[in-house]
Amino acid sequence: MVVIRLSRGGAKKRPFYNIVVADSRERRDGRFIERVGFYNPVAGEGEEGLRVVQDRVTYWAGVGAQLSPTVQRLVDTAKAKVA
């Protein structure tokens, strides 16, 4: 199954997450199919904390990819900012 989930990066105590499309059998930070955005929970003032490529997320969801609960929440947040 294909999932859209977070892949952790960044330094210790400074998390940075890529939003990726991956096979569910791969490791959390392992191989992925496509990067569709990022989430920086510790973004400072004036820095972009969340970016989601909505059309690619819509495409992957349309062909059967499942969104993790956290990614679903972030996608909904990104949609609310745009609208």
Gaussian input, Z-matrix of N, CA and C with variables (Angstrom, degrees):
# hf/3-21g

backbone

0 1
 N
 C     1     B1
 C     2     B2     1     A1
 N     3     B3     2     A2     1     D1
 C     4     B4     3     A3     2     D2
 C     5     B5     4     A4     3     D3
 N     6     B6     5     A5     4     D4
 C     7     B7     6     A6     5     D5
 C     8     B8     7     A7     6     D6
 N     9     B9     8     A8     7     D7
 C    10    B10     9     A9     8     D8
 C    11    B11    10    A10     9     D9
 N    12    B12    11    A11    10    D10
 C    13    B13    12    A12    11    D11
 C    14    B14    13    A13    12    D12
 N    15    B15    14    A14    13    D13
 C    16    B16    15    A15    14    D14
 C    17    B17    16    A16    15    D15
 N    18    B18    17    A17    16    D16
 C    19    B19    18    A18    17    D17
 C    20    B20    19    A19    18    D18
 N    21    B21    20    A20    19    D19
 C    22    B22    21    A21    20    D20
 C    23    B23    22    A22    21    D21
 N    24    B24    23    A23    22    D22
 C    25    B25    24    A24    23    D23
 C    26    B26    25    A25    24    D24
 N    27    B27    26    A26    25    D25
 C    28    B28    27    A27    26    D26
 C    29    B29    28    A28    27    D27
 N    30    B30    29    A29    28    D28
 C    31    B31    30    A30    29    D29
 C    32    B32    31    A31    30    D30
 N    33    B33    32    A32    31    D31
 C    34    B34    33    A33    32    D32
 C    35    B35    34    A34    33    D33
 N    36    B36    35    A35    34    D34
 C    37    B37    36    A36    35    D35
 C    38    B38    37    A37    36    D36
 N    39    B39    38    A38    37    D37
 C    40    B40    39    A39    38    D38
 C    41    B41    40    A40    39    D39
 N    42    B42    41    A41    40    D40
 C    43    B43    42    A42    41    D41
 C    44    B44    43    A43    42    D42
 N    45    B45    44    A44    43    D43
 C    46    B46    45    A45    44    D44
 C    47    B47    46    A46    45    D45
 N    48    B48    47    A47    46    D46
 C    49    B49    48    A48    47    D47
 C    50    B50    49    A49    48    D48
 N    51    B51    50    A50    49    D49
 C    52    B52    51    A51    50    D50
 C    53    B53    52    A52    51    D51
 N    54    B54    53    A53    52    D52
 C    55    B55    54    A54    53    D53
 C    56    B56    55    A55    54    D54
 N    57    B57    56    A56    55    D55
 C    58    B58    57    A57    56    D56
 C    59    B59    58    A58    57    D57
 N    60    B60    59    A59    58    D58
 C    61    B61    60    A60    59    D59
 C    62    B62    61    A61    60    D60
 N    63    B63    62    A62    61    D61
 C    64    B64    63    A63    62    D62
 C    65    B65    64    A64    63    D63
 N    66    B66    65    A65    64    D64
 C    67    B67    66    A66    65    D65
 C    68    B68    67    A67    66    D66
 N    69    B69    68    A68    67    D67
 C    70    B70    69    A69    68    D68
 C    71    B71    70    A70    69    D69
 N    72    B72    71    A71    70    D70
 C    73    B73    72    A72    71    D71
 C    74    B74    73    A73    72    D72
 N    75    B75    74    A74    73    D73
 C    76    B76    75    A75    74    D74
 C    77    B77    76    A76    75    D75
 N    78    B78    77    A77    76    D76
 C    79    B79    78    A78    77    D77
 C    80    B80    79    A79    78    D78
 N    81    B81    80    A80    79    D79
 C    82    B82    81    A81    80    D80
 C    83    B83    82    A82    81    D81
 N    84    B84    83    A83    82    D82
 C    85    B85    84    A84    83    D83
 C    86    B86    85    A85    84    D84
 N    87    B87    86    A86    85    D85
 C    88    B88    87    A87    86    D86
 C    89    B89    88    A88    87    D87
 N    90    B90    89    A89    88    D88
 C    91    B91    90    A90    89    D89
 C    92    B92    91    A91    90    D90
 N    93    B93    92    A92    91    D91
 C    94    B94    93    A93    92    D92
 C    95    B95    94    A94    93    D93
 N    96    B96    95    A95    94    D94
 C    97    B97    96    A96    95    D95
 C    98    B98    97    A97    96    D96
 N    99    B99    98    A98    97    D97
 C   100   B100    99    A99    98    D98
 C   101   B101   100   A100    99    D99
 N   102   B102   101   A101   100   D100
 C   103   B103   102   A102   101   D101
 C   104   B104   103   A103   102   D102
 N   105   B105   104   A104   103   D103
 C   106   B106   105   A105   104   D104
 C   107   B107   106   A106   105   D105
 N   108   B108   107   A107   106   D106
 C   109   B109   108   A108   107   D107
 C   110   B110   109   A109   108   D108
 N   111   B111   110   A110   109   D109
 C   112   B112   111   A111   110   D110
 C   113   B113   112   A112   111   D111
 N   114   B114   113   A113   112   D112
 C   115   B115   114   A114   113   D113
 C   116   B116   115   A115   114   D114
 N   117   B117   116   A116   115   D115
 C   118   B118   117   A117   116   D116
 C   119   B119   118   A118   117   D117
 N   120   B120   119   A119   118   D118
 C   121   B121   120   A120   119   D119
 C   122   B122   121   A121   120   D120
 N   123   B123   122   A122   121   D121
 C   124   B124   123   A123   122   D122
 C   125   B125   124   A124   123   D123
 N   126   B126   125   A125   124   D124
 C   127   B127   126   A126   125   D125
 C   128   B128   127   A127   126   D126
 N   129   B129   128   A128   127   D127
 C   130   B130   129   A129   128   D128
 C   131   B131   130   A130   129   D129
 N   132   B132   131   A131   130   D130
 C   133   B133   132   A132   131   D131
 C   134   B134   133   A133   132   D132
 N   135   B135   134   A134   133   D133
 C   136   B136   135   A135   134   D134
 C   137   B137   136   A136   135   D135
 N   138   B138   137   A137   136   D136
 C   139   B139   138   A138   137   D137
 C   140   B140   139   A139   138   D138
 N   141   B141   140   A140   139   D139
 C   142   B142   141   A141   140   D140
 C   143   B143   142   A142   141   D141
 N   144   B144   143   A143   142   D142
 C   145   B145   144   A144   143   D143
 C   146   B146   145   A145   144   D144
 N   147   B147   146   A146   145   D145
 C   148   B148   147   A147   146   D146
 C   149   B149   148   A148   147   D147
 N   150   B150   149   A149   148   D148
 C   151   B151   150   A150   149   D149
 C   152   B152   151   A151   150   D150
 N   153   B153   152   A152   151   D151
 C   154   B154   153   A153   152   D152
 C   155   B155   154   A154   153   D153
 N   156   B156   155   A155   154   D154
 C   157   B157   156   A156   155   D155
 C   158   B158   157   A157   156   D156
 N   159   B159   158   A158   157   D157
 C   160   B160   159   A159   158   D158
 C   161   B161   160   A160   159   D159
 N   162   B162   161   A161   160   D160
 C   163   B163   162   A162   161   D161
 C   164   B164   163   A163   162   D162
 N   165   B165   164   A164   163   D163
 C   166   B166   165   A165   164   D164
 C   167   B167   166   A166   165   D165
 N   168   B168   167   A167   166   D166
 C   169   B169   168   A168   167   D167
 C   170   B170   169   A169   168   D168
 N   171   B171   170   A170   169   D169
 C   172   B172   171   A171   170   D170
 C   173   B173   172   A172   171   D171
 N   174   B174   173   A173   172   D172
 C   175   B175   174   A174   173   D173
 C   176   B176   175   A175   174   D174
 N   177   B177   176   A176   175   D175
 C   178   B178   177   A177   176   D176
 C   179   B179   178   A178   177   D177
 N   180   B180   179   A179   178   D178
 C   181   B181   180   A180   179   D179
 C   182   B182   181   A181   180   D180
 N   183   B183   182   A182   181   D181
 C   184   B184   183   A183   182   D182
 C   185   B185   184   A184   183   D183
 N   186   B186   185   A185   184   D184
 C   187   B187   186   A186   185   D185
 C   188   B188   187   A187   186   D186
 N   189   B189   188   A188   187   D187
 C   190   B190   189   A189   188   D188
 C   191   B191   190   A190   189   D189
 N   192   B192   191   A191   190   D190
 C   193   B193   192   A192   191   D191
 C   194   B194   193   A193   192   D192
 N   195   B195   194   A194   193   D193
 C   196   B196   195   A195   194   D194
 C   197   B197   196   A196   195   D195
 N   198   B198   197   A197   196   D196
 C   199   B199   198   A198   197   D197
 C   200   B200   199   A199   198   D198
 N   201   B201   200   A200   199   D199
 C   202   B202   201   A201   200   D200
 C   203   B203   202   A202   201   D201
 N   204   B204   203   A203   202   D202
 C   205   B205   204   A204   203   D203
 C   206   B206   205   A205   204   D204
 N   207   B207   206   A206   205   D205
 C   208   B208   207   A207   206   D206
 C   209   B209   208   A208   207   D207
 N   210   B210   209   A209   208   D208
 C   211   B211   210   A210   209   D209
 C   212   B212   211   A211   210   D210
 N   213   B213   212   A212   211   D211
 C   214   B214   213   A213   212   D212
 C   215   B215   214   A214   213   D213
 N   216   B216   215   A215   214   D214
 C   217   B217   216   A216   215   D215
 C   218   B218   217   A217   216   D216
 N   219   B219   218   A218   217   D217
 C   220   B220   219   A219   218   D218
 C   221   B221   220   A220   219   D219
 N   222   B222   221   A221   220   D220
 C   223   B223   222   A222   221   D221
 C   224   B224   223   A223   222   D222
 N   225   B225   224   A224   223   D223
 C   226   B226   225   A225   224   D224
 C   227   B227   226   A226   225   D225
 N   228   B228   227   A227   226   D226
 C   229   B229   228   A228   227   D227
 C   230   B230   229   A229   228   D228
 N   231   B231   230   A230   229   D229
 C   232   B232   231   A231   230   D230
 C   233   B233   232   A232   231   D231
 N   234   B234   233   A233   232   D232
 C   235   B235   234   A234   233   D233
 C   236   B236   235   A235   234   D234
 N   237   B237   236   A236   235   D235
 C   238   B238   237   A237   236   D236
 C   239   B239   238   A238   237   D237
 N   240   B240   239   A239   238   D238
 C   241   B241   240   A240   239   D239
 C   242   B242   241   A241   240   D240
 N   243   B243   242   A242   241   D241
 C   244   B244   243   A243   242   D242
 C   245   B245   244   A244   243   D243
 N   246   B246   245   A245   244   D244
 C   247   B247   246   A246   245   D245
 C   248   B248   247   A247   246   D246

   B1=1.4397
   B2=1.5321
   B3=1.2961
   B4=1.4598
   B5=1.5252
   B6=1.3277
   B7=1.4581
   B8=1.5249
   B9=1.3133
   B10=1.4657
   B11=1.5171
   B12=1.3351
   B13=1.4574
   B14=1.5193
   B15=1.3343
   B16=1.4548
   B17=1.5251
   B18=1.3092
   B19=1.4551
   B20=1.5260
   B21=1.3299
   B22=1.4589
   B23=1.5164
   B24=1.3037
   B25=1.4509
   B26=1.5126
   B27=1.3056
   B28=1.4523
   B29=1.5159
   B30=1.3120
   B31=1.4543
   B32=1.5245
   B33=1.3091
   B34=1.4525
   B35=1.5322
   B36=1.3167
   B37=1.4741
   B38=1.5264
   B39=1.3370
   B40=1.4685
   B41=1.5231
   B42=1.3325
   B43=1.4631
   B44=1.5277
   B45=1.3085
   B46=1.4611
   B47=1.5192
   B48=1.3074
   B49=1.4550
   B50=1.5239
   B51=1.3252
   B52=1.4540
   B53=1.5229
   B54=1.3201
   B55=1.4601
   B56=1.5239
   B57=1.3381
   B58=1.4600
   B59=1.5220
   B60=1.3222
   B61=1.4557
   B62=1.5210
   B63=1.3467
   B64=1.4589
   B65=1.5202
   B66=1.3200
   B67=1.4512
   B68=1.5199
   B69=1.3057
   B70=1.4634
   B71=1.5217
   B72=1.3266
   B73=1.4659
   B74=1.5250
   B75=1.3318
   B76=1.4668
   B77=1.5281
   B78=1.3300
   B79=1.4591
   B80=1.5282
   B81=1.3262
   B82=1.4627
   B83=1.5256
   B84=1.3199
   B85=1.4603
   B86=1.5235
   B87=1.3243
   B88=1.4581
   B89=1.5183
   B90=1.3098
   B91=1.4552
   B92=1.5249
   B93=1.3306
   B94=1.4517
   B95=1.5220
   B96=1.3172
   B97=1.4604
   B98=1.5270
   B99=1.3405
   B100=1.4548
   B101=1.5227
   B102=1.3162
   B103=1.4682
   B104=1.5238
   B105=1.3320
   B106=1.4660
   B107=1.5233
   B108=1.3091
   B109=1.4546
   B110=1.5118
   B111=1.3364
   B112=1.4545
   B113=1.5186
   B114=1.3329
   B115=1.4562
   B116=1.5185
   B117=1.3207
   B118=1.4581
   B119=1.5250
   B120=1.3441
   B121=1.4662
   B122=1.5236
   B123=1.3204
   B124=1.4540
   B125=1.5302
   B126=1.3317
   B127=1.4605
   B128=1.5264
   B129=1.2951
   B130=1.4618
   B131=1.5208
   B132=1.3033
   B133=1.4585
   B134=1.5274
   B135=1.3137
   B136=1.4484
   B137=1.5194
   B138=1.3315
   B139=1.4590
   B140=1.5193
   B141=1.3169
   B142=1.4616
   B143=1.5282
   B144=1.3303
   B145=1.4515
   B146=1.5075
   B147=1.3372
   B148=1.4635
   B149=1.5156
   B150=1.3304
   B151=1.4656
   B152=1.5188
   B153=1.3367
   B154=1.4607
   B155=1.5248
   B156=1.3219
   B157=1.4642
   B158=1.5325
   B159=1.3440
   B160=1.4619
   B161=1.5259
   B162=1.3363
   B163=1.4664
   B164=1.5328
   B165=1.3373
   B166=1.4668
   B167=1.5257
   B168=1.3385
   B169=1.4633
   B170=1.5172
   B171=1.3186
   B172=1.4686
   B173=1.5208
   B174=1.3425
   B175=1.4609
   B176=1.5266
   B177=1.3351
   B178=1.4611
   B179=1.5196
   B180=1.3211
   B181=1.4672
   B182=1.5272
   B183=1.3218
   B184=1.4592
   B185=1.5121
   B186=1.3251
   B187=1.4643
   B188=1.5226
   B189=1.3462
   B190=1.4527
   B191=1.5145
   B192=1.3256
   B193=1.4638
   B194=1.5293
   B195=1.3265
   B196=1.4570
   B197=1.5235
   B198=1.3302
   B199=1.4555
   B200=1.5192
   B201=1.3336
   B202=1.4586
   B203=1.5293
   B204=1.3344
   B205=1.4720
   B206=1.5302
   B207=1.3242
   B208=1.4630
   B209=1.5142
   B210=1.3208
   B211=1.4630
   B212=1.5295
   B213=1.3261
   B214=1.4605
   B215=1.5292
   B216=1.3325
   B217=1.4631
   B218=1.5319
   B219=1.3380
   B220=1.4679
   B221=1.5271
   B222=1.3324
   B223=1.4599
   B224=1.5265
   B225=1.3338
   B226=1.4522
   B227=1.5299
   B228=1.3318
   B229=1.4661
   B230=1.5172
   B231=1.3297
   B232=1.4586
   B233=1.5260
   B234=1.3434
   B235=1.4596
   B236=1.5244
   B237=1.3388
   B238=1.4615
   B239=1.5253
   B240=1.3489
   B241=1.4635
   B242=1.5284
   B243=1.3374
   B244=1.4588
   B245=1.5140
   B246=1.3250
   B247=1.4703
   B248=1.4981
   A1=109.00
   A2=116.35
   A3=122.36
   A4=108.51
   A5=116.02
   A6=121.44
   A7=110.10
   A8=115.15
   A9=121.70
   A10=105.13
   A11=116.40
   A12=120.93
   A13=110.62
   A14=114.87
   A15=121.19
   A16=110.23
   A17=115.66
   A18=122.90
   A19=106.73
   A20=117.12
   A21=120.47
   A22=112.31
   A23=114.18
   A24=122.13
   A25=107.61
   A26=116.85
   A27=120.33
   A28=112.34
   A29=115.23
   A30=121.80
   A31=110.77
   A32=115.03
   A33=120.94
   A34=108.85
   A35=115.76
   A36=123.62
   A37=113.36
   A38=118.82
   A39=123.60
   A40=108.53
   A41=117.84
   A42=119.59
   A43=112.71
   A44=115.12
   A45=123.92
   A46=105.37
   A47=117.39
   A48=120.98
   A49=110.88
   A50=115.72
   A51=121.51
   A52=107.44
   A53=116.19
   A54=120.78
   A55=105.78
   A56=116.11
   A57=120.62
   A58=111.44
   A59=114.60
   A60=122.81
   A61=105.35
   A62=116.39
   A63=119.64
   A64=110.70
   A65=115.35
   A66=121.10
   A67=107.40
   A68=117.80
   A69=121.05
   A70=113.06
   A71=117.89
   A72=120.93
   A73=113.00
   A74=116.92
   A75=120.44
   A76=110.41
   A77=115.93
   A78=121.17
   A79=110.52
   A80=115.78
   A81=120.82
   A82=111.74
   A83=117.11
   A84=121.40
   A85=111.79
   A86=116.82
   A87=121.13
   A88=113.13
   A89=114.95
   A90=122.62
   A91=110.95
   A92=116.62
   A93=121.01
   A94=109.53
   A95=115.65
   A96=121.60
   A97=110.53
   A98=116.34
   A99=120.33
   A100=109.54
   A101=116.04
   A102=122.07
   A103=107.30
   A104=117.03
   A105=120.43
   A106=112.90
   A107=117.67
   A108=119.99
   A109=112.08
   A110=115.14
   A111=120.49
   A112=109.94
   A113=114.54
   A114=122.72
   A115=108.19
   A116=116.15
   A117=121.49
   A118=107.74
   A119=117.76
   A120=119.98
   A121=114.18
   A122=118.50
   A123=120.96
   A124=111.71
   A125=116.68
   A126=121.16
   A127=109.84
   A128=115.49
   A129=121.23
   A130=111.27
   A131=114.64
   A132=120.98
   A133=109.55
   A134=116.40
   A135=121.05
   A136=114.23
   A137=118.63
   A138=121.90
   A139=109.20
   A140=115.03
   A141=120.35
   A142=108.80
   A143=116.15
   A144=120.66
   A145=114.70
   A146=116.39
   A147=120.26
   A148=109.52
   A149=115.56
   A150=121.20
   A151=107.49
   A152=115.69
   A153=121.58
   A154=107.55
   A155=116.58
   A156=121.66
   A157=106.32
   A158=115.51
   A159=121.69
   A160=113.38
   A161=117.86
   A162=118.81
   A163=111.95
   A164=117.65
   A165=119.75
   A166=111.57
   A167=117.48
   A168=120.77
   A169=109.36
   A170=117.04
   A171=121.40
   A172=110.99
   A173=116.77
   A174=120.32
   A175=111.08
   A176=116.75
   A177=119.70
   A178=111.74
   A179=117.82
   A180=120.09
   A181=109.79
   A182=116.98
   A183=121.37
   A184=113.97
   A185=116.82
   A186=119.45
   A187=111.78
   A188=117.36
   A189=120.21
   A190=117.55
   A191=118.74
   A192=119.79
   A193=109.92
   A194=115.77
   A195=121.59
   A196=109.13
   A197=117.29
   A198=121.48
   A199=109.09
   A200=116.23
   A201=119.23
   A202=107.69
   A203=118.23
   A204=119.77
   A205=113.61
   A206=117.35
   A207=120.20
   A208=111.29
   A209=117.37
   A210=120.56
   A211=109.78
   A212=118.01
   A213=120.63
   A214=110.40
   A215=116.44
   A216=120.80
   A217=110.69
   A218=117.57
   A219=120.81
   A220=111.85
   A221=117.20
   A222=121.14
   A223=109.82
   A224=117.39
   A225=120.81
   A226=110.94
   A227=117.12
   A228=121.34
   A229=111.15
   A230=117.08
   A231=121.18
   A232=111.05
   A233=117.29
   A234=121.13
   A235=110.51
   A236=116.86
   A237=120.90
   A238=111.16
   A239=117.21
   A240=120.59
   A241=111.11
   A242=116.31
   A243=121.14
   A244=110.65
   A245=116.40
   A246=120.74
   A247=113.38
   D1=145.22
   D2=178.17
   D3=-96.52
   D4=133.95
   D5=-179.55
   D6=-127.45
   D7=152.35
   D8=172.02
   D9=-108.30
   D10=116.72
   D11=-173.73
   D12=-145.38
   D13=177.62
   D14=178.88
   D15=-91.04
   D16=141.99
   D17=174.82
   D18=-121.39
   D19=120.35
   D20=-172.17
   D21=-80.92
   D22=140.42
   D23=174.03
   D24=-141.25
   D25=-165.00
   D26=178.38
   D27=88.14
   D28=179.41
   D29=-177.21
   D30=-91.19
   D31=174.15
   D32=175.95
   D33=-61.60
   D34=131.96
   D35=-178.76
   D36=67.92
   D37=6.46
   D38=177.81
   D39=-133.24
   D40=70.84
   D41=-174.91
   D42=-68.21
   D43=149.34
   D44=174.04
   D45=-144.94
   D46=130.67
   D47=-175.53
   D48=-119.82
   D49=133.11
   D50=168.92
   D51=-93.69
   D52=139.21
   D53=174.01
   D54=-92.69
   D55=115.63
   D56=-172.16
   D57=-126.44
   D58=154.94
   D59=171.45
   D60=-100.32
   D61=123.95
   D62=-174.60
   D63=-145.66
   D64=159.98
   D65=170.55
   D66=-70.96
   D67=136.08
   D68=-175.25
   D69=-64.49
   D70=-18.54
   D71=-179.29
   D72=-82.69
   D73=-12.65
   D74=179.39
   D75=-78.88
   D76=157.86
   D77=177.77
   D78=-63.39
   D79=159.38
   D80=-178.36
   D81=-54.91
   D82=-45.74
   D83=-177.45
   D84=-103.91
   D85=16.98
   D86=-175.92
   D87=-88.45
   D88=-147.62
   D89=-175.99
   D90=-63.61
   D91=142.12
   D92=177.27
   D93=-137.93
   D94=164.89
   D95=-177.29
   D96=-88.28
   D97=-46.80
   D98=-176.26
   D99=-153.78
   D100=144.32
   D101=174.73
   D102=-96.36
   D103=123.87
   D104=-175.47
   D105=-116.20
   D106=11.28
   D107=176.80
   D108=159.16
   D109=-172.16
   D110=177.18
   D111=-148.93
   D112=162.36
   D113=177.84
   D114=-139.82
   D115=123.88
   D116=179.10
   D117=-118.79
   D118=97.56
   D119=-176.10
   D120=-69.41
   D121=-16.44
   D122=-179.81
   D123=-111.34
   D124=29.75
   D125=179.90
   D126=-64.32
   D127=135.38
   D128=179.56
   D129=-81.99
   D130=-179.16
   D131=178.35
   D132=-64.04
   D133=130.42
   D134=179.72
   D135=85.29
   D136=-2.32
   D137=177.10
   D138=-100.46
   D139=148.81
   D140=177.58
   D141=-79.34
   D142=124.16
   D143=-177.10
   D144=-96.26
   D145=-22.23
   D146=-176.02
   D147=-148.40
   D148=131.29
   D149=173.02
   D150=-139.83
   D151=128.09
   D152=179.72
   D153=-132.18
   D154=130.16
   D155=175.29
   D156=-85.69
   D157=94.63
   D158=-171.11
   D159=-59.90
   D160=-40.15
   D161=-176.75
   D162=-66.31
   D163=-33.83
   D164=177.63
   D165=-73.04
   D166=-37.04
   D167=176.37
   D168=-64.27
   D169=-42.96
   D170=177.66
   D171=-61.86
   D172=-42.25
   D173=178.04
   D174=-60.19
   D175=-51.45
   D176=-176.78
   D177=-64.99
   D178=-38.06
   D179=176.72
   D180=-65.24
   D181=-33.82
   D182=179.21
   D183=-68.64
   D184=-28.25
   D185=179.35
   D186=-96.96
   D187=10.95
   D188=170.69
   D189=110.37
   D190=3.61
   D191=179.42
   D192=-72.71
   D193=141.78
   D194=178.12
   D195=-97.40
   D196=136.02
   D197=175.90
   D198=-91.00
   D199=137.01
   D200=174.69
   D201=-68.97
   D202=157.41
   D203=-179.28
   D204=-56.55
   D205=-39.79
   D206=179.54
   D207=-67.49
   D208=-42.32
   D209=178.93
   D210=-65.51
   D211=-38.39
   D212=177.40
   D213=-59.59
   D214=-43.24
   D215=178.59
   D216=-63.55
   D217=-42.42
   D218=179.91
   D219=-66.82
   D220=-39.23
   D221=178.36
   D222=-63.95
   D223=-42.50
   D224=177.95
   D225=-63.31
   D226=-39.59
   D227=176.69
   D228=-62.87
   D229=-43.16
   D230=-179.76
   D231=-65.19
   D232=-38.66
   D233=177.74
   D234=-64.05
   D235=-39.88
   D236=-178.99
   D237=-66.21
   D238=-35.22
   D239=178.75
   D240=-67.05
   D241=-37.75
   D242=-177.78
   D243=-71.97
   D244=-42.32
   D245=-175.17
   D246=-78.16

